[in-house]
């Protein structure tokens, strides 16, 4: 009687193992490159273009300030200024460098806040889109592609996620320029 017990336990474990293997064989897995998917959406591309347009005047202002700083630096290095002119130019250069650094810091901060706002809203929508896509296509598991050392390209649903996102979140076409 005791000799049959280990055999039954082994048979039961083997049956569970075979059943588990069959269950894994039916598991439907997909991978997504969520960062690429997010950046590939029409909504994020439009927001990026809007961000470029919004901050372009400030970038142009910084470029002009950089030219002024370069011109002052060239004047100082030319050796053509007397002591008073050199001191005045150094003071002006220092003020312009400080102004430029402040403007650059403010611009960087505003750009980052704009970017974070867009990405935060879009990331939440993308997660919902990926979940819906997984349910529609019957995926049991969707994994971030970056977490895997190797992924078959046929498992990648990044382009499907972009298309589904764009369909669920259509972007209005930009208005034509005034006067045309």
Residue pairs with C-beta under 8 A, 6 or more apart in sequence:
27 140
27 141
28 137
28 138
28 139
28 140
28 141
29 139
29 140
29 141
29 142
29 143
29 155
30 134
30 137
30 139
30 141
30 142
30 143
30 155
30 156
30 157
31 142
31 143
31 144
31 145
31 148
31 151
31 155
31 156
31 157
32 130
32 142
32 143
32 144
32 145
32 156
32 157
32 158
32 161
33 144
33 145
33 146
33 156
33 158
34 123
34 126
34 130
34 144
34 158
34 161
35 146
36 158
37 126
37 130
37 158
37 161
37 162
37 165
38 44
38 119
38 122
38 123
38 126
39 45
40 158
40 159
40 162
41 122
41 126
41 162
41 165
41 166
41 169
42 166
42 169
42 170
42 171
43 122
43 165
43 166
43 169
43 171
44 118
44 119
44 122
46 171
46 174
47 118
47 122
48 118
51 111
51 114
51 115
51 118
54 114
55 107
55 110
55 111
55 114
58 103
58 107
59 107
61 103
62 100
62 103
62 104
62 107
65 96
65 99
65 100
65 103
66 100
68 96
69 93
69 96
69 97
69 100
72 89
72 92
72 93
72 96
73 93
75 81
75 89
76 86
76 89
76 90
76 93
81 89
125 165
125 168
125 169
126 161
126 165
129 161
129 164
129 165
129 168
130 142
130 157
130 161
132 164
132 168
133 139
133 157
133 160
133 161
133 164
134 142
137 157
137 160
139 157
142 157
145 151
145 156
145 158
